[in-house]
Amino acid sequence: MTELYSPSHVQELLGIDSNTLRKYATLLERHGYPIHRNSRGHRSYFEKDINTLRKFIDFSSQEGMTLELSAQAIMTWISEENKTITMSDENLPLTEPDKEMSLNGDFNEFMERIENLERINMDLIKLLKEKAVREAYLEDKMNQILKYVERTEQLLEERSNFMLEETRKQIAAAQQRKWWHWWK
């Protein structure tokens, strides 16, 4: 029998906190990934679940990957692994009609995968475009801030020079006055 791991042990193994683990598990469950629960509804994890969570964290840490996209990618990854396992188990010789049905089924399945990948690619392209717009906006704001800082520094320099000149004029004027003119 395989070993069950507690959530706290999984947290240690993955280096995440309890809220993050709960969030990831809930998201995967929403996408159809089965996580073991005891009679009280508490989660416990098998080794395969820990590997799946590691893969999920890898996917989500890639630039432009949201948690939703990562969960979809995980489910695709799992279905690919399951298909690989089931395909290797099917080594029985097929008759001609069986081969045609198998090829049609494979073709339809292949087309579904392509459509799914196209949807994921479109989502990624959309995210990249949004990111480019955000970066352009931030770059524009940074340029505005730099212009403001430069203008402020220029004004401070002019003000400093003006005050220095005024102080020099006052000192020069004070030196030209005679002492008996001070109270006039």
C-alpha positions as CSV (number, residue, x, y, z in Angstrom):
1,M,0.0,0.0,0.0
2,T,1.3,3.5,-0.8
3,E,2.0,6.0,1.9
4,L,-0.3,8.9,2.7
5,Y,1.2,12.3,3.6
6,S,-0.3,14.8,5.8
7,P,-0.8,18.4,4.5
8,S,1.9,19.7,6.9
9,H,4.4,17.2,5.6
10,V,3.5,18.1,2.0
11,Q,4.0,21.8,2.9
12,E,7.5,21.0,4.2
13,L,8.3,19.0,1.1
14,L,7.1,21.7,-1.3
15,G,8.2,24.7,0.7
16,I,4.8,26.4,0.7
17,D,2.4,27.4,3.5
18,S,-1.0,25.8,4.3
19,N,-3.1,28.4,2.6
20,T,-1.2,28.0,-0.6
21,L,-1.4,24.2,-0.5
22,R,-5.2,24.4,0.2
23,K,-5.6,26.9,-2.7
24,Y,-3.6,24.7,-5.1
25,A,-5.5,21.5,-4.1
26,T,-8.9,23.2,-4.4
27,L,-8.0,24.5,-7.9
28,L,-6.8,21.1,-9.0
29,E,-10.0,19.5,-7.6
30,R,-12.1,22.0,-9.5
31,H,-10.4,20.9,-12.7
32,G,-11.2,17.2,-11.9
33,Y,-8.0,16.1,-10.2
34,P,-8.9,13.6,-7.4
35,I,-7.2,14.3,-4.0
36,H,-7.8,11.7,-1.3
37,R,-10.0,12.8,1.7
38,N,-10.7,10.9,4.9
39,S,-14.1,10.3,6.4
40,R,-14.0,13.8,8.0
41,G,-13.2,15.5,4.7
42,H,-9.5,16.2,5.4
43,R,-7.1,16.0,2.6
44,S,-4.1,13.6,2.5
45,Y,-1.7,13.2,-0.3
46,F,-0.1,10.3,-2.1
47,E,3.4,10.5,-3.8
48,K,1.7,11.0,-7.2
49,D,-0.2,14.0,-5.7
50,I,3.0,15.6,-4.4
51,N,4.6,15.1,-7.9
52,T,1.6,16.7,-9.5
53,L,1.7,19.7,-7.1
54,R,5.5,20.1,-7.9
55,K,4.6,20.1,-11.6
56,F,1.8,22.6,-10.9
57,I,4.2,24.9,-9.0
58,D,6.7,24.6,-12.0
59,F,4.0,25.5,-14.5
60,S,2.6,28.4,-12.4
61,S,6.1,29.9,-11.9
62,Q,6.6,30.3,-15.7
63,E,6.1,33.8,-16.9
64,G,2.5,34.5,-18.1
65,M,1.0,31.4,-16.6
66,T,-1.9,32.0,-14.3
67,L,-3.0,29.4,-11.8
68,E,-6.0,28.5,-14.0
69,L,-3.8,27.9,-17.0
70,S,-1.4,25.9,-14.9
71,A,-4.3,23.7,-13.6
72,Q,-5.4,23.1,-17.2
73,A,-1.9,22.3,-18.2
74,I,-1.6,19.8,-15.3
75,M,-4.8,18.1,-16.4
76,T,-3.5,17.8,-19.9
77,W,-0.1,16.5,-18.6
78,I,-1.9,13.9,-16.5
79,S,-4.1,12.7,-19.3
80,E,-1.0,12.4,-21.6
81,E,0.7,10.3,-18.9
82,N,-2.4,8.1,-18.5
83,K,-2.6,7.7,-22.3
84,T,1.0,6.7,-22.5
85,I,0.5,4.1,-19.8
86,T,-2.7,2.7,-21.3
87,M,-1.2,2.6,-24.8
88,S,1.8,0.6,-23.6
89,D,-0.6,-1.8,-21.9
90,E,-2.5,-2.4,-25.2
91,N,-0.3,-4.8,-27.0
92,L,-3.0,-7.1,-28.4
93,P,-3.2,-7.6,-32.1
94,L,-6.1,-5.7,-33.7
95,T,-8.3,-6.8,-36.6
96,E,-8.8,-4.6,-39.6
97,P,-12.1,-3.0,-38.3
98,D,-10.6,-2.5,-34.9
99,K,-7.6,-0.7,-36.4
100,E,-9.9,1.7,-38.3
101,M,-12.0,2.4,-35.2
102,S,-8.8,2.9,-33.2
103,L,-7.3,5.3,-35.9
104,N,-10.6,7.3,-36.0
105,G,-10.7,7.5,-32.3
106,D,-7.0,8.5,-32.2
107,F,-7.6,11.1,-34.9
108,N,-10.6,12.6,-33.0
109,E,-8.7,12.6,-29.8
110,F,-5.7,14.1,-31.5
111,M,-7.9,16.9,-33.0
112,E,-9.4,17.6,-29.5
113,R,-5.9,17.9,-28.1
114,I,-4.9,20.3,-30.9
115,E,-8.0,22.4,-30.3
116,N,-7.3,22.4,-26.5
117,L,-3.7,23.5,-27.2
118,E,-4.9,26.2,-29.6
119,R,-7.2,27.5,-26.9
120,I,-4.3,27.5,-24.4
121,N,-2.1,29.3,-27.0
122,M,-4.7,31.9,-27.6
123,D,-5.0,32.5,-23.9
124,L,-1.2,32.8,-23.6
125,I,-1.1,35.2,-26.6
126,K,-3.9,37.3,-25.0
127,L,-1.9,37.4,-21.7
128,L,1.3,38.4,-23.5
129,K,-0.6,41.2,-25.3
130,E,-2.0,42.4,-22.0
131,K,1.5,42.3,-20.5
132,A,2.9,44.3,-23.4
133,V,0.2,47.0,-22.9
134,R,0.9,47.1,-19.1
135,E,4.7,47.4,-19.7
136,A,4.1,50.2,-22.3
137,Y,1.9,52.0,-19.8
138,L,4.5,51.5,-17.0
139,E,7.3,52.7,-19.2
140,D,5.3,55.8,-20.2
141,K,4.7,56.5,-16.5
142,M,8.3,56.1,-15.7
143,N,9.3,58.5,-18.4
144,Q,6.8,61.0,-17.0
145,I,8.3,60.6,-13.5
146,L,11.8,61.0,-14.9
147,K,10.8,64.2,-16.7
148,Y,9.2,65.5,-13.5
149,V,12.2,64.7,-11.4
150,E,14.5,66.4,-13.9
151,R,12.3,69.5,-14.0
152,T,12.2,69.6,-10.2
153,E,15.9,69.3,-10.0
154,Q,16.3,72.1,-12.6
155,L,13.9,74.3,-10.7
156,L,15.7,73.6,-7.4
157,E,19.0,74.5,-9.1
158,E,17.6,77.8,-10.5
159,R,16.1,78.6,-7.1
160,S,19.4,77.9,-5.3
161,N,21.3,80.0,-7.8
162,F,18.7,82.8,-7.4
163,M,18.9,82.8,-3.6
164,L,22.7,82.7,-3.8
165,E,22.8,85.7,-6.1
166,E,20.3,87.6,-3.9
167,T,22.4,86.9,-0.8
168,R,25.5,88.2,-2.6
169,K,23.7,91.4,-3.6
170,Q,22.5,91.9,0.0
171,I,26.0,91.4,1.3
172,A,27.5,93.8,-1.3
173,A,24.8,96.4,-0.5
174,A,25.5,96.0,3.3
175,Q,29.2,96.5,2.8
176,Q,28.7,99.7,0.9
177,R,26.6,101.4,3.6
178,K,28.3,103.4,6.2
179,W,27.6,102.6,9.8
180,W,25.5,105.8,10.4
181,H,23.1,104.8,7.6
182,W,21.9,101.7,9.3
183,W,19.0,103.2,11.1
184,K,17.8,105.2,8.1
